[in-house]
Amino acid sequence: MLTYDLDKRGNKTMYEYLYELIKEDISDGKLKADEKLPSKRGLSQHLQISVKTVENAYEQLLLEGYIRSEEKRGYYVNKIAVVTGGAPGYAAPVKRFQEETYLADLTANNIRYDRFPFATWAKVMRETLTDYNTSLLKTVPFNGVLQLREAIADHLNRYRGMKVSADHIIIGAGTEYLYNRLLQLLGPDVKFGVENPGYRKITKIYDENGVDWDYVNIDDKGMKVDELRMKDINVAHVSPEHHFPIGLVMPVARRQELLNWAAEEPGRYIIEDDFDCEFRMQGKPIPSMQSRDRSHRVIYMNTFSKTMVPSLRIGYMVLPEKLMEKYISTMNFYSCTVSGFEQYAMAAFIEKGYFERHIKRLVNDYRGRREKICRMFCESRLSEISTIYQDDAGTHFLLHVKTSLSDVEIKWAVRQKGILINCLSEYCFADADKYHGILVIHYSDMDEATLKLVIAAFEEIFL
């Protein structure tokens, strides 16, 4: 019988923690190939947890190939092959999910490269080489090239209602890098609050840096301010313009509540993650929280990875005055991690109006693509048992399917059809069951022919 101390799971869900413990035992060789695992009911009684928790853990291990299910016999450990050249003791399943070829990947917004303005970008790069010449050989300032910071400040003023100084902007190689710098800047004695449901990757960064965090539930208006106080949160991480993955827009009253909360105590801050504010399909983007901040407590984060291409690793953050002063005095020894050449080119791309035109073309393309995709779902037999939830922003929508399959079973069945999918419950830190059967559909690179095959596959699974 497997025995684990489940009291050490921290903020992880019970099934997620159990899955990780069993996976680690398989990878370390403590559980041998072809060894039979305890029954779901037997393990649940031994560990004094629900059968559903064990079932979800087993199904996730099954999904990733660590174990197999033999009819009327139970679950068995698969043979594991050591990956050569990796870290000592590292192991992975013989058949790895990542190496397969898929019909469709609905788990992320992949760039349609035929929509990227290659000719214009190449032209800007050639002009940058000519215009800046020897400047490209000089060391880049710690906070980034001035021309790009000024271009960003002007862009934020015109499109997000933010009056910020270029001196308060820090350029870095993507938001992940900037988050690491921000955690160091804020120090070890703060507690972060993240949205539930919400973006799970940020908590992995928090865990890697050993910082304290907790989830804060959202309602139909956004993060609950009373829970911030109840859980003694110092820094609230929110996405008010377009929450991922629910899609709600935080109304002005809740934004003001958050700003008031931040102003109540010294050391409280709000991280405003504005990652896809540009993709509003109807009307103009709502002014940012930072533009309403009178107490200088909002840290604004954004990136060009989604609006341009992921390989262009240019992100930026706007720091309040006191934090900027602290950054200059304690962290200006860090070199800027983005090449000067790309920064000068991006500055020119914004200054000459190319970025604005590129965004408008993308929004028009995504709007038409989403309308067509939603119409095809609604006209299919799948509409008999499903409902689409969409909003006026972003490049994903939610598909709620009435099914007796668990979310892990859904992922497994869809995978067998060559399709990658995420369920809304995967973005939850608690109360995942309330979102059962809701699929998160990313559509940015979906073509009509592939979509027909996806819908046909869904019909076979759910009908």
C-alpha positions in Angstrom: 0.0 0.0 0.0 1.2 3.5 -0.9 1.7 5.8 2.2 2.2 9.5 1.8 2.1 12.6 4.1 -0.7 14.6 2.4 -0.4 17.4 5.0 2.5 18.9 3.1 0.6 19.6 -0.1 0.5 23.4 0.5 -1.7 25.2 -2.0 -1.9 22.2 -4.4 -5.2 20.3 -4.8 -5.3 16.9 -3.1 -5.5 15.0 -6.3 -2.7 17.1 -7.9 -0.4 16.4 -4.9 -1.1 12.7 -4.9 -0.5 12.5 -8.6 2.9 14.2 -8.2 3.9 11.9 -5.4 3.1 8.7 -7.3 4.7 10.1 -10.5 7.9 10.9 -8.5 7.9 7.3 -7.1 7.6 5.9 -10.6 10.3 8.2 -12.0 12.7 7.3 -9.1 12.1 3.6 -9.6 10.4 3.1 -6.2 7.4 1.8 -8.1 8.7 -0.8 -10.6 7.5 -1.5 -14.2 4.4 -3.7 -14.3 3.9 -3.3 -10.5 0.2 -3.1 -9.7 -1.1 0.0 -8.0 -3.6 -0.2 -5.1 -7.3 -0.1 -6.0 -8.9 3.3 -6.0 -11.1 2.4 -3.1 -8.3 0.7 -1.2 -5.9 3.7 -1.5 -8.7 6.2 -0.6 -9.4 4.3 2.6 -5.7 3.9 3.5 -5.0 7.6 3.0 -8.4 8.7 4.3 -9.3 10.7 1.2 -12.1 10.5 -1.3 -12.2 7.9 -4.0 -12.7 10.7 -6.5 -9.3 12.2 -5.5 -7.6 8.9 -6.2 -9.5 8.5 -9.4 -8.4 11.9 -10.7 -4.8 11.3 -9.7 -4.8 7.9 -11.5 -6.4 9.3 -14.6 -3.8 12.1 -14.8 -1.0 9.5 -14.6 -2.8 7.4 -17.2 -3.1 10.5 -19.4 0.6 11.2 -19.3 1.6 7.5 -19.8 3.0 6.8 -16.4 0.5 4.0 -15.8 -1.8 1.8 -17.8 -5.3 0.4 -17.1 -5.9 -3.3 -17.8 -9.6 -4.3 -18.0 -10.9 -6.0 -14.9 -7.4 -6.1 -13.4 -6.6 -2.6 -12.4 -3.8 -0.1 -12.9 -0.2 -1.0 -13.6 3.1 1.0 -13.8 4.4 1.5 -17.3 8.0 0.8 -18.2 10.1 4.0 -17.8 13.1 4.9 -19.9 15.9 7.1 -18.6 16.4 10.1 -20.8 20.1 10.3 -21.7 21.8 13.7 -21.2 19.3 14.8 -18.6 19.8 15.4 -14.9 20.8 12.4 -12.8 17.9 10.3 -11.9 15.5 12.0 -14.4 13.1 9.7 -16.1 10.1 9.9 -18.4 7.6 7.6 -20.0 8.7 5.6 -23.0 5.9 7.1 -25.0 6.1 10.8 -24.4 3.1 13.0 -25.2 5.1 15.9 -26.5 6.6 13.9 -29.4 3.3 13.0 -31.0 1.8 14.8 -34.0 -1.6 16.3 -33.4 -4.6 17.2 -35.5 -5.2 20.4 -33.5 -3.8 22.1 -30.4 -6.5 24.1 -28.6 -4.5 24.7 -25.5 -2.7 27.8 -26.6 -3.0 30.8 -28.9 -0.6 29.9 -31.7 0.4 32.7 -34.0 -0.7 32.5 -37.6 2.5 33.5 -39.3 0.7 34.5 -42.5 -0.7 37.3 -40.4 2.6 38.7 -39.3 3.9 41.7 -41.4 7.2 40.2 -42.3 7.9 42.7 -45.1 7.3 45.7 -42.9 9.3 44.2 -40.0 12.2 43.4 -42.3 12.0 47.0 -43.7 12.1 48.4 -40.1 15.1 46.2 -39.2 17.0 47.4 -42.3 16.3 51.0 -41.4 17.4 50.4 -37.8 20.7 49.1 -39.0 21.2 52.3 -41.0 19.8 54.8 -38.6 21.4 53.6 -35.4 24.6 52.2 -36.8 27.3 52.2 -34.1 24.6 52.7 -31.3 23.7 49.1 -31.8 27.2 48.1 -30.5 26.8 50.0 -27.2 25.7 48.5 -23.9 22.0 48.8 -23.4 20.8 50.7 -20.3 19.7 48.4 -17.4 16.0 49.5 -17.9 16.1 49.3 -21.7 16.6 51.6 -24.7 15.2 55.0 -24.1 13.5 55.2 -27.6 11.5 52.0 -26.9 10.5 53.2 -23.4 9.3 56.5 -24.8 7.4 54.7 -27.6 5.7 52.4 -25.0 4.8 55.4 -22.8 3.2 57.2 -25.7 1.3 54.0 -26.7 0.0 53.5 -23.2 -1.1 57.1 -23.0 -3.1 56.9 -26.2 -4.6 53.4 -25.8 -4.7 52.7 -22.1 -5.2 56.1 -20.7 -1.9 55.9 -18.7 0.3 59.0 -18.2 3.6 57.4 -17.3 7.2 58.5 -17.6 9.6 56.5 -19.7 11.8 56.5 -16.6 9.3 54.3 -14.8 9.4 51.5 -17.5 11.7 48.5 -17.4 12.2 46.3 -20.5 13.0 42.6 -20.1 13.0 39.4 -22.0 9.3 38.5 -21.4 7.1 38.8 -18.4 8.5 35.7 -16.8 11.9 37.3 -16.4 10.3 40.5 -15.2 8.2 38.6 -12.6 11.4 37.2 -11.2 13.0 40.6 -10.9 9.8 41.9 -9.3 9.7 39.2 -6.7 13.2 40.1 -5.8 12.3 43.8 -5.6 9.3 43.3 -3.3 11.3 41.0 -1.0 10.5 37.8 0.9 8.1 39.1 3.4 5.1 39.7 1.2 2.2 37.3 0.5 0.8 37.2 -3.0 -2.9 36.6 -3.9 -3.8 35.0 -7.3 -7.2 34.7 -8.9 -9.1 31.4 -8.6 -9.6 30.2 -11.2 -6.7 31.8 -12.9 -3.4 31.6 -14.7 -1.5 28.7 -13.1 2.0 29.5 -14.5 2.5 32.5 -12.3 2.2 30.3 -9.2 4.9 28.0 -10.5 7.2 31.1 -10.6 6.1 32.0 -7.1 6.9 28.4 -5.9 10.3 28.4 -7.7 11.2 31.6 -5.8 9.9 30.3 -2.5 7.5 33.1 -2.0 4.2 32.9 0.0 1.0 32.9 -2.0 -2.6 31.9 -1.7 -5.6 31.8 -4.1 -8.3 34.4 -3.9 -11.7 33.4 -5.3 -13.4 35.5 -8.0 -17.1 36.3 -8.4 -18.8 37.8 -11.4 -17.0 41.1 -10.8 -13.5 39.8 -10.3 -11.2 39.2 -7.3 -13.0 39.3 -3.9 -11.5 42.1 -1.9 -12.8 40.7 1.5 -10.7 37.5 0.9 -7.6 39.6 0.4 -8.1 41.0 3.9 -9.1 37.6 5.4 -6.0 35.9 3.9 -3.6 38.8 4.8 -2.5 39.3 1.2 0.0 42.1 0.5 0.1 41.9 -3.3 -2.9 41.1 -5.5 -2.3 39.7 -8.9 -5.2 40.5 -11.2 -6.2 40.7 -14.9 -9.0 43.3 -14.9 -9.2 44.0 -18.6 -9.9 40.4 -19.6 -9.7 37.6 -17.0 -8.2 34.3 -18.1 -9.8 31.9 -18.6 -13.3 33.1 -17.5 -13.2 36.2 -19.7 -14.9 38.7 -17.4 -14.1 42.4 -17.4 -13.7 43.8 -13.9 -16.2 46.7 -13.5 -15.1 50.0 -12.3 -16.6 49.6 -8.8 -14.6 46.5 -8.1 -11.4 48.1 -9.5 -11.9 51.0 -7.1 -12.4 48.6 -4.2 -9.1 47.0 -5.0 -7.4 50.4 -5.3 -8.8 51.4 -1.9 -7.6 48.1 -0.4 -4.1 48.7 -1.7 -4.1 52.2 -0.3 -5.1 51.1 3.2 -1.7 49.7 4.3 1.9 50.5 3.4 3.5 47.7 1.3 0.3 46.7 -0.5 0.4 46.6 -4.3 -1.6 45.4 -7.2 0.0 43.6 -10.2 -2.1 44.5 -13.2 -1.5 41.8 -15.8 -2.7 43.3 -19.1 -1.5 40.4 -21.3 -4.2 40.6 -24.1 -5.8 44.0 -23.7 -5.2 44.7 -27.4 -7.7 42.0 -28.5 -11.0 43.7 -27.7 -13.4 42.8 -30.4 -16.1 45.4 -29.7 -15.4 49.0 -28.7 -12.2 50.4 -27.2 -10.1 48.9 -24.4 -11.2 50.0 -20.9 -8.7 52.4 -19.2 -6.3 50.4 -17.1 -6.4 50.2 -13.3 -3.0 52.0 -13.3 -4.6 55.0 -15.0 -7.0 55.3 -11.9 -4.3 54.8 -9.3 -3.8 57.9 -7.1 -1.8 56.1 -4.4 0.9 54.7 -6.7 0.2 51.1 -5.8 -0.3 49.5 -9.3 2.5 47.6 -11.0 1.6 47.3 -14.7 2.8 44.3 -16.8 2.5 43.6 -20.5 4.4 42.0 -23.4 4.7 42.0 -27.2 5.0 38.2 -27.3 1.3 37.8 -28.1 0.7 40.8 -30.3 3.9 40.2 -32.4 5.5 36.7 -32.2 6.5 34.7 -29.1 10.2 34.6 -30.2 10.3 38.4 -29.9 11.0 38.3 -26.1 10.1 41.8 -25.2 8.1 42.5 -22.1 7.8 45.5 -19.9 6.6 46.7 -16.5 5.7 50.1 -15.2 6.7 50.6 -11.6 5.3 53.2 -9.1 7.8 55.9 -8.1 8.9 54.4 -4.8 9.5 50.9 -6.3 11.3 52.5 -9.2 13.6 54.3 -6.9 14.3 51.1 -5.0 15.0 49.2 -8.2 17.5 51.9 -9.3 19.3 51.9 -6.0 19.4 48.1 -5.4 19.0 46.3 -8.8 20.4 48.5 -11.6 23.4 46.1 -11.8 21.2 43.7 -13.7 21.8 44.0 -17.5 18.9 44.4 -19.8 18.1 41.0 -21.3 16.8 42.3 -24.7 19.2 43.1 -27.5 19.5 46.8 -28.4 18.8 46.0 -32.1 15.4 44.5 -31.4 14.5 47.3 -29.0 15.3 50.0 -31.5 13.4 48.1 -34.2 10.3 47.7 -32.0 10.5 51.4 -31.1 10.4 52.4 -34.8 7.6 49.8 -35.4 5.4 51.6 -32.8 6.5 55.2 -33.7 5.7 54.8 -37.4 2.2 53.4 -36.8 2.9 49.9 -38.0 2.1 48.4 -34.6 -1.3 50.0 -34.4 -2.2 48.9 -38.0 -1.0 45.3 -37.2 -3.2 45.1 -34.1 -6.2 46.3 -36.1 -5.7 43.7 -38.8 -5.3 41.0 -36.1 -8.5 42.0 -34.3 -10.5 42.0 -37.5 -9.1 38.6 -38.4 -9.8 37.1 -35.0 -13.3 38.6 -34.8 -14.2 37.0 -38.1 -12.6 33.7 -37.2 -14.4 33.5 -33.9 -17.8 34.3 -35.4 -17.3 31.6 -38.0 -16.0 29.0 -35.4 -18.9 29.7 -33.0 -21.4 29.5 -35.8 -20.0 26.1 -36.9 -20.3 24.8 -33.4 -23.8 26.1 -33.1 -24.9 24.5 -36.4 -23.4 21.1 -35.5 -25.1 18.3 -33.6 -22.8 19.2 -30.7 -25.1 22.2 -30.0 -27.7 19.7 -28.6 -25.6 19.2 -25.5 -23.3 22.2 -25.4 -23.3 26.0 -24.8 -20.7 28.5 -25.9 -19.7 31.3 -23.5 -17.8 34.1 -25.2 -17.1 37.8 -24.5 -15.8 40.8 -26.4 -12.1 40.2 -25.9 -9.3 37.7 -26.1 -8.7 34.8 -28.5 -10.5 32.0 -26.7 -14.0 31.0 -25.6 -15.6 28.4 -23.3 -17.5 25.4 -24.5 -19.7 23.8 -21.8 -20.6 20.2 -22.6 -23.2 18.2 -20.8 -21.4 14.9 -20.2 -20.9 12.2 -17.6 -17.2 12.0 -18.4 -14.8 13.5 -15.9 -12.6 16.3 -17.1 -9.6 13.9 -17.1 -11.6 11.4 -19.1 -12.5 14.2 -21.6 -8.8 15.1 -22.0 -7.9 11.5 -22.6 -10.7 10.8 -25.1 -9.9 14.0 -27.0 -6.2 13.2 -27.0 -7.0 9.8 -28.7 -8.5 11.9 -31.6 -5.3 13.8 -31.9 -6.5 17.0 -30.2 -5.0 18.8 -27.3 -7.5 20.5 -25.0 -7.6 22.1 -21.5 -10.6 22.1 -19.2 -11.5 25.1 -17.1 -11.1 23.0 -13.9 -7.4 22.8 -14.6 -7.1 26.5 -13.8 -8.7 26.1 -10.4 -6.9 26.0 -7.0 -10.1 25.0 -5.3 -13.7 24.1 -6.1 -12.8 22.7 -9.5 -15.9 20.4 -9.6 -18.2 23.5 -10.2 -16.6 23.9 -13.6 -17.0 20.3 -14.8 -17.3 19.8 -18.5 -16.2 23.3 -19.5 -13.5 23.3 -22.3 -11.2 26.3 -23.0 -11.0 26.6 -26.8 -8.2 28.7 -28.2 -8.9 29.5 -31.8 -6.3 32.0 -33.1 -4.7 29.6 -35.7 -7.8 27.4 -36.4 -8.7 26.9 -40.0 -12.1 25.8 -41.2 -11.0 22.3 -42.5 -9.3 21.5 -39.1 -12.3 22.8 -37.2 -14.7 20.5 -39.1 -12.5 17.5 -38.0 -12.4 18.8 -34.4 -16.2 19.1 -34.3 -16.7 15.7 -35.8 -14.3 14.2 -33.1 -16.3 16.0 -30.3 -19.5 14.6 -31.7 -18.2 11.1 -31.6 -17.0 11.5 -28.0 -20.0 13.3 -26.5 -23.0 12.2 -28.5 
